[in-house]
Amino acid sequence: MNQLADPITEAGLEVRVSTGLLRGVRERGVLAWRGIPYASAPVGDRRFRAPQPASAWHGVRDASQWGLVAPQSHKGQFRGAHPRIPQGEDCLNLNVIAPDERMRQGAGLQDALRPVMVFIHGGAYSVGSSREVPRQGEGLVRRGGIVYVSLNYRLGALGYLDFSRYATPEHPFESNLGLRDQVAALQWVRENIRAFGGDPDAVTLFGESAGGNAVTTLMTVPSAAGLFHRAIAQSAPPNAVYPSDLTARWAGEFVDTLVDRPGPHSDADAARLLLITDPARLAAATTALTMRTPDQDPGTIPLCPVIDGDFLPERPLDAFRDGRAARIPLIIGTNAREGSLFSGRIDILATTAPRIRAIFKNTKKKAKKALKAQYPGIPALRAALDFGGDYSFWYPSVKVGERHSRYAPVYFYRFDAAPRLLRLMGLDATHGLELFPLFDRLDGWFGRGMTALGGRRAFQDIGARMQGWWLGFVAVGVPSAAWPRYDETTRETLIIDQTDHVEADPNRERRLAWGRFVPHV
């Protein structure tokens, strides 16, 4: 516990953390501190190293403004941060939102330490930041009286490509830098969150998409053990974690895109280039790699955690199977049509005929036939998008849920709700849609647009229910008495829609077909 913790002062909103004094702001019924350094990212010729302790400061640090976001391309494969948003390699900062004491007193709340929710943003480990939706988390804080933490971590080549093949004694290249950043943030929370009224022994880690992958992966990272006590994985691709021989090949292909001259190059030249290249150029080269990988290695994404045998010793799905994942309560689930979003420029899943043929290549004929029957018309677009989404998100999440349920409580959901406009567009309950009701995002331009033909009130009601479940889980480890635990016998799943219900083993035949098709998952 942080022995330096001081109470939040009413006048100055000042708190003391291990590196100095912070002054936050009071906004919209909450207190906020932004841009707090939780660690330092080595730069220059020390680039591609594990995070280092954050430096202390003198006086009172202004914590009213956002910190630097990770370098990323605004118009890459995914839409990244706007060029006007300050970016930088030393982007390891986080934000804390806590209830306003005046609001708490009005609600009759006590001064006991409050549960903590730590959110990891998505963005395919390529884009995104903790400031992408500036007010995100405020609704959970106001409603539940929790302390909410969001963080930035290294992305793209700087955080999620494995260049350890180029390591030398003078210039070690360490692996899993983005994951290491997240562990450093959780360690900061452990040491400092009491200063904000948060309970360091009641931390829930949650995330969506790549953030969901981070959650399930961190549950199997030894150095993260004990740093969080509950977990929520929304639309995670849990199996997007690859062995070092594959990630080393991707690293070599990335370096090839940086070399100006044709022909072979030495490892020493590659290391030098990686250390001196401007972050913007690294981000552009990352886009080139991620755009060709879906055809070259169908069903994978090159920005990923790597099984390095050390920091991440084994494939997370194997750790879940054998009980070596953190034995903590878990909410996990996916949206009904995860894959429908991934077309056009962000077509990264196994959704085209050649990619699907590659996935089917080494599978027994009977298993192929059974699985194809679950996606009538494949490789027609709708069936192919559903196939790709299930391959990356739904089926691996089912495997995590069933395996973890042998050792700890699991609550599984499927998000089926979609406004009329999204159904007319063929998107339905697509990837990321549940974030809009959960985080009160219906007043933004996209939230208003997608409910222009109706569904706004229903989504507001869904958001209220989801917040209640998430907050109940954060408080006591059980989202609701009406939401049964998931197990391998009944597989009871909460279906979130305009009217919620519990369904036993939804898509059973599809699940069994996938089990015969990819028994290694």
SVG drawing of the C-alpha trace seen along z (x, -y; Angstrom):
<svg xmlns="http://www.w3.org/2000/svg" viewBox="-38 -26 65 63">
<polyline fill="none" stroke="black" stroke-width="0.4" points="0.0,0.0 1.1,-3.5 2.2,-5.1 2.5,-8.5 -1.3,-8.7 -2.8,-12.0 -6.6,-12.7 -7.9,-14.7 -8.0,-18.3 -11.3,-20.1 -9.7,-23.3 -6.7,-22.2 -7.7,-18.7 -4.2,-17.7 -3.1,-14.1 0.4,-12.7 1.6,-9.8 5.0,-8.1 6.6,-10.6 5.1,-13.8 2.1,-16.0 -0.7,-16.2 -3.5,-18.7 -6.6,-17.6 -9.9,-19.1 -13.5,-18.9 -15.8,-18.3 -19.4,-17.1 -19.7,-15.6 -16.4,-13.8 -12.7,-14.5 -10.2,-13.9 -6.4,-13.6 -4.9,-13.2 -1.5,-12.5 0.0,-11.0 3.4,-9.2 3.2,-5.6 6.5,-4.7 9.1,-5.9 9.5,-4.5 13.2,-4.3 13.9,-6.3 16.9,-6.9 19.4,-4.1 17.6,-2.5 14.4,-2.1 12.6,1.3 13.4,1.8 11.1,2.5 9.5,-0.4 11.6,-2.2 10.3,-3.9 8.8,-7.3 10.8,-10.2 9.8,-12.3 9.0,-16.0 9.2,-19.0 6.3,-21.1 2.7,-20.4 2.2,-18.8 -0.8,-20.0 -2.9,-17.0 -5.7,-18.7 -4.4,-17.9 -4.1,-14.7 -0.7,-13.1 1.1,-12.2 -0.6,-9.3 1.4,-6.5 2.8,-7.2 0.2,-6.0 -0.9,-6.8 -4.0,-8.9 -4.9,-7.5 -3.4,-4.0 -5.3,-0.8 -7.2,-1.9 -8.1,-5.5 -5.7,-6.8 -5.3,-9.9 -5.8,-13.2 -2.5,-14.9 -3.3,-17.8 -3.2,-15.4 0.3,-15.3 2.1,-12.0 5.4,-10.8 7.4,-7.7 7.4,-8.4 3.6,-8.0 3.3,-5.9 0.7,-7.9 -2.7,-7.2 -5.8,-9.0 -7.8,-8.6 -11.5,-9.6 -13.0,-9.5 -16.4,-10.5 -16.7,-14.1 -16.8,-14.0 -19.8,-16.4 -21.7,-14.0 -20.8,-11.1 -22.1,-12.8 -25.3,-13.7 -25.8,-10.1 -25.1,-9.0 -21.9,-7.1 -19.3,-6.4 -15.6,-7.2 -14.5,-3.6 -12.0,-2.7 -13.8,-2.2 -13.4,0.6 -11.2,-0.2 -11.8,0.4 -8.8,0.3 -9.7,0.1 -7.4,1.0 -8.4,-0.5 -8.6,1.4 -7.4,0.5 -5.7,3.7 -2.6,2.7 -2.1,0.1 -4.2,-2.9 -6.2,-4.4 -5.6,-6.1 -7.0,-6.8 -8.3,-10.2 -10.1,-8.8 -13.5,-9.2 -12.7,-12.0 -15.6,-11.4 -15.5,-7.6 -15.8,-6.1 -17.6,-9.0 -20.9,-7.3 -19.5,-4.3 -17.9,-6.6 -21.1,-8.6 -23.3,-5.6 -21.1,-3.1 -18.9,-5.3 -15.8,-3.4 -12.4,-4.8 -11.8,-4.5 -8.3,-4.3 -7.5,-4.5 -4.0,-4.2 -1.8,-4.7 0.7,-2.1 3.1,-1.6 1.5,-0.6 2.6,0.6 6.2,1.5 7.3,-0.2 5.0,2.0 3.9,5.1 6.6,6.3 9.2,8.6 12.7,7.5 14.6,9.7 16.3,11.4 18.4,8.2 19.4,8.0 23.1,7.4 24.7,6.9 24.9,3.2 21.4,2.9 19.0,5.5 15.7,5.6 13.1,6.9 9.7,8.5 6.1,7.8 6.7,4.1 3.1,3.1 2.2,5.9 5.1,4.8 3.7,1.3 0.3,2.5 1.9,4.5 3.8,1.3 0.5,-0.6 -1.1,2.0 1.9,1.9 1.4,-1.9 -2.3,-1.4 -1.3,1.1 1.1,-1.5 -0.9,-4.7 -4.6,-4.2 -5.3,-4.6 -4.4,-8.2 -7.5,-8.6 -9.8,-6.7 -9.4,-3.4 -8.9,0.0 -5.7,1.6 -7.1,5.0 -10.3,4.6 -9.1,4.0 -11.0,5.1 -9.1,5.1 -11.3,4.8 -10.8,4.1 -12.4,4.5 -10.9,6.0 -7.1,5.7 -7.8,4.5 -9.8,7.7 -6.8,9.7 -4.6,7.8 -6.9,8.9 -6.9,12.6 -3.2,12.5 -2.3,10.7 -4.3,13.3 -1.4,15.7 1.5,13.3 3.4,14.3 4.5,10.7 0.9,9.5 -0.2,12.0 -2.0,10.4 -2.2,7.0 -5.9,7.4 -8.7,9.4 -11.5,9.6 -11.4,9.4 -13.8,8.5 -12.9,9.4 -15.2,7.8 -14.8,9.1 -11.4,10.4 -9.3,12.4 -7.7,14.6 -5.7,16.7 -4.0,13.7 -0.8,14.6 2.0,16.2 5.2,18.2 8.5,16.4 9.5,18.1 6.5,16.5 6.9,13.1 10.6,13.1 9.6,13.5 7.2,10.6 10.0,8.5 12.3,9.3 9.6,8.3 9.0,5.1 12.7,4.2 12.7,5.0 10.1,2.2 12.4,-0.3 15.5,0.4 15.9,-2.1 18.3,-0.1 17.4,3.3 19.3,6.5 20.4,8.2 21.2,6.3 23.0,7.3 21.4,7.7 23.6,4.8 22.2,2.6 18.7,3.6 19.2,2.8 20.7,-0.6 17.8,-1.4 15.2,-0.4 16.9,-2.6 17.1,-5.8 14.0,-5.7 11.4,-8.4 8.2,-7.1 6.0,-8.3 7.9,-6.2 7.8,-3.2 4.0,-3.7 3.7,-3.8 5.8,-0.7 3.6,1.0 0.5,0.2 2.2,1.8 2.9,5.0 -0.6,5.3 -2.2,4.8 -0.4,7.7 -0.4,10.1 -4.1,11.2 -3.4,12.6 0.1,13.9 -0.8,15.5 -4.6,15.8 -6.3,15.6 -3.4,13.8 -2.4,10.2 1.3,9.3 0.8,6.8 0.5,9.2 1.9,10.6 4.6,13.1 5.2,16.4 8.8,15.6 9.1,18.3 9.9,15.7 7.6,12.7 4.9,14.7 5.9,18.3 3.1,20.1 0.1,19.8 -2.7,18.3 -5.3,20.8 -3.0,23.6 -2.6,21.8 -6.3,21.5 -6.7,25.2 -4.2,26.3 -5.3,23.9 -2.2,21.7 -4.1,18.5 -5.0,16.3 -7.9,18.0 -10.1,14.9 -13.7,14.3 -14.2,13.5 -16.9,11.9 -16.2,12.8 -18.3,12.5 -18.6,11.3 -21.1,9.6 -23.4,11.6 -21.7,10.6 -18.2,9.6 -16.9,9.9 -19.4,7.7 -17.4,4.6 -14.2,6.0 -14.5,5.2 -12.9,2.6 -9.7,1.1 -9.9,2.9 -10.5,6.3 -8.0,8.1 -9.9,11.4 -10.1,14.7 -13.0,13.5 -11.9,13.9 -12.0,17.1 -8.2,17.5 -7.8,16.9 -10.7,19.3 -9.1,22.0 -5.9,21.5 -7.6,22.0 -9.3,25.1 -6.2,26.5 -4.9,28.9 -8.3,30.0 -10.0,33.3 -12.7,33.4 -15.5,34.4 -14.6,31.5 -14.5,29.1 -17.9,30.1 -19.5,29.8 -18.1,26.4 -19.1,25.1 -22.6,26.2 -22.7,23.6 -22.0,20.8 -24.4,21.3 -23.1,19.7 -19.5,19.3 -17.4,17.6 -20.2,15.2 -19.6,12.0 -22.1,12.3 -21.2,15.9 -17.5,15.1 -17.6,12.2 -19.3,14.4 -16.8,17.2 -13.9,14.8 -15.4,13.2 -16.1,16.5 -12.6,17.8 -10.9,14.8 -13.3,13.7 -16.2,16.0 -14.8,19.5 -11.5,18.7 -13.6,16.8 -15.8,19.9 -12.6,21.9 -11.3,19.4 -14.7,19.4 -15.1,23.2 -11.5,23.8 -11.4,21.0 -14.7,22.2 -13.0,25.3 -11.0,23.2 -12.9,19.9 -16.3,18.3 -17.1,17.3 -20.0,15.3 -20.5,15.5 -22.6,13.1 -23.5,12.5 -24.5,8.9 -27.3,9.2 -28.8,5.7 -28.5,3.3 -30.4,0.2 -32.5,0.5 -30.1,-1.5 -27.2,0.9 -29.4,3.9 -30.4,2.3 -26.7,1.7 -26.0,5.4 -23.8,4.7 -26.2,5.8 -24.5,6.3 -21.0,5.8 -17.6,5.5 -17.4,2.6 -21.1,1.8 -21.5,2.7 -19.2,-0.2 -21.8,-2.8 -24.4,-1.8 -21.9,-0.7 -20.0,-4.0 -23.0,-6.4 -21.7,-7.2 -25.1,-7.7 -24.8,-11.5 -21.8,-11.6 -22.1,-12.0 -21.9,-8.3 -24.3,-7.4 -26.9,-9.8 -26.4,-8.7 -26.8,-5.0 -30.0,-5.6 -31.5,-8.0 -34.1,-5.4 -34.9,-4.4 -33.4,-2.3 -32.0,-5.1 -34.2,-4.5 -33.6,-0.8 -29.8,-1.3 -30.0,-3.6 -31.9,-1.0 -29.3,1.7 -26.5,-0.6 -28.1,-1.0 -28.4,2.7 -24.9,3.4 -23.5,0.8 -25.4,2.5 -23.9,5.9 -20.4,4.6 -20.6,2.7 -22.1,5.6 -19.3,7.8 -16.7,5.2 -18.2,4.9 -18.8,8.6 -17.6,10.7 -21.1,11.6 -22.8,9.5 -26.4,10.4 -28.2,13.3 -30.1,13.6 -26.9,14.2 -25.8,17.8 -22.3,19.0 -21.0,20.6 -19.8,24.2 -19.0,26.9 -22.3,28.8 -25.0,26.2 -23.0,23.3 -25.7,20.8 -25.1,17.5 -26.7,14.1 -28.1,12.8 -28.1,9.0 -30.9,7.5 -33.9,5.3 -35.2,8.1 -32.4,10.0 -32.6,13.7 -30.4,16.7 -29.8,19.4 -28.1,22.7 -25.3,23.4 -26.2,20.9 -25.0,22.0 -24.2,25.4 -23.9,27.1 -21.5,24.3 -19.5,24.8 -19.2,28.5 -18.3,28.0 -15.5,25.6 -14.2,28.1 -13.8,30.8 -12.3,28.3 -9.6,26.7 -9.2,29.1 -5.9,27.3 -7.6,24.1"/>
</svg>
